[in-house]
Amino acid sequence: METYEEKAYPIDPPDAIAALRFRMEQDGLKPKDLIPYIGSKSKVSEVLSGRRPLSLTMIRKLVSGLHLPAEVALRKSKMRPGRHTVKARTSGRWQATATR
């Protein structure tokens, strides 16, 4: 029965941010505790909110420091749409505009 359930209803591993949040909950960590692994307070906030992807350096530090599984940490997270700079052509010139 267990084999059938594994084949019929596979459970995908969590994305990197979900796994990181779970590890934080397990170890009683707060966002400020991630600064040594991710960088500044603002980077931690952006990563946890899904506005910034984990860099390879961040992943290495999280894998070695928090023992986050590498195969999970390397999975792409679902990025939240944020502000992007888009170049729009207006009257023969390219102009940067912020969009949401």
N, C-alpha and C positions, 0 to 999 in steps of 0.2 A: 504494500500500500504506500509506503514511504517513497519507494522508487517511482511509482506512478505519479504521485503528487509532485515530485521533483521535475519530472518530464512534462507533465500536463500544466503545471502552474509554477513555472520557474520564477524565482525571486531575483530581480536584478540587484547587483551590489549598489550601495548608495553612491551618490556623486560625492566629490571631494568635500564640498562645504557641509553637506549633511553629515558626513563621517566626522568632520572636524567639530561640528556642533555637538555630536553625540559624545565624542571624546572629552570635550569641555564639560559636558554634563556629568560624565562618569568620574572625572578627576576633580570636579568642583572648581574648574577654571573660569576666570572672568576674561573678557576681551583684552584687558591690560596685560594678562599673563601671556598673551600670544605675541607681544611686541618683540621679544628676542627671536622669534621664528619668522615673523612676517615683516616687521619693520615698525614704522611709526604708528601711532594711535589711529591716524586717519587711514592708513593703508589697511590696518586690521578691520576698521569699520567698513571700508569699501569691499574687502574680501568677503566678510561675513554677510554683507547685504547683497552680494552678487554683482556688484558694479565693477569689480576688478578681478581678473583671473589670477590664479596662483602662478607664480613664476617657478621656473625650475629650481632656483635657489631656495625659495620658500618651501617647495615640496621636499627638497632634500633635508632642510632643517626640521620640518614637521615629522618626516619619517624617522629621522635619527633621534630627535628630542622627545616627541610625544608618542613614538612607536605607532604612528598611523600607517596602515598597510600601504605599501608603495603602489600596488595595483589599484587601490581605491583613490589614493592621492593623485594619481596620474589621469584619472577619468575626468572628462570635461564636465564642468559644472554648467548648470543652466544660468546663463548670464541674464540679468535684468536689463531691459533697455534703459539706457541713461542718456545723458546729454552727449551728443556727438557734434563735432564740427564738420559741416558739410560745405563744400565750395559750390557756390551757385554763380552761374554766369549772368551778369546783368550788364546790359549795354556794352557788350564787347569786352568786359573785364570780369575776372574771377573775384568773387568776394566771399569771405568766410562768414557763415551764419551759424548760429547755435540753434539746434533743434532739440526737441524732446522726444 
